[in-house]
Amino acid sequence: MDDAVKIGLGALLGSGFAVWVAWLNNRSAVARSFLEKRRGIIESILSDVDSFTTAASIYWAVLNSAVFKRDQKDFLSPEELEKLKKPR
């Protein structure tokens, strides 16, 4: 009877430890997937912001050139006019 109790308690302790380890692994996997999803969203937003700032920089540079040429009594080339009219 004494051996059966020792074996039973050992099995109970081992299974409790296994459940605890499985729970920890599941928790870390959930946290990892959450962080990967969050990182993907942030990368998408940064990509959109980067393309917007690039387009805005080009637009403002061409607009600045147009104002400078207007002040110098010069005309814009057709390519520069297209850059100003083309939506980004």
LINCOR-V766005 format. One record per residue. RES is the residue in one letter. OMEGA is omega in whole degrees, -180 to 180 (none if undefined). D_LAST is the distance of its C-alpha to the last C-alpha in Angstrom with 2 decimals. Layout:
res & omega & d_last
RES & OMEGA & D_LAST
RES & OMEGA & D_LAST
This chain:
res & omega & d_last
M & -179 & 82.19
D & 179 & 81.09
D & 180 & 79.14
A & 178 & 77.37
V & 178 & 76.18
K & 180 & 74.94
I & 180 & 73.10
G & 178 & 71.63
L & 177 & 70.47
G & 179 & 69.00
A & 178 & 67.12
L & 178 & 65.91
L & 179 & 64.78
G & 179 & 63.04
S & 176 & 61.22
G & 177 & 60.16
F & 179 & 58.77
A & 178 & 56.93
V & 179 & 55.35
W & 179 & 54.33
V & 178 & 52.70
A & 178 & 50.87
W & 178 & 49.61
L & 179 & 48.34
N & 179 & 46.56
N & 180 & 44.91
R & 180 & 43.82
S & 178 & 42.24
A & 178 & 40.50
V & 179 & 39.01
A & 179 & 37.86
R & -180 & 36.34
S & 177 & 34.37
F & -180 & 33.15
L & 178 & 31.97
E & 179 & 30.24
K & 179 & 28.37
R & 179 & 27.45
R & 178 & 26.30
G & 179 & 24.06
I & -180 & 22.41
I & 178 & 22.02
E & 178 & 20.56
S & 179 & 17.92
I & -180 & 17.06
L & 178 & 17.10
S & 179 & 14.78
D & 179 & 12.14
V & 180 & 12.98
D & 180 & 12.87
S & 178 & 9.37
F & -178 & 8.34
T & 176 & 10.87
T & 179 & 9.99
A & 180 & 6.52
A & 179 & 8.63
S & 178 & 11.46
I & -180 & 10.13
Y & -179 & 9.07
W & 177 & 12.52
A & 179 & 14.30
V & 179 & 13.44
L & 177 & 14.30
N & 178 & 17.43
S & 180 & 18.35
A & 179 & 18.10
V & 178 & 20.35
F & -180 & 22.68
K & 178 & 23.02
R & 180 & 23.68
D & 179 & 26.34
Q & -178 & 27.85
K & 179 & 28.05
D & -179 & 25.83
F & 176 & 23.13
L & 175 & 19.62
S & 179 & 19.42
P & 178 & 17.61
E & 179 & 15.23
E & 177 & 14.38
L & 179 & 14.04
E & 178 & 11.55
K & 179 & 9.36
L & -176 & 9.77
K & -175 & 9.34
K & 178 & 6.42
P & -180 & 3.78
R & none & 0.00
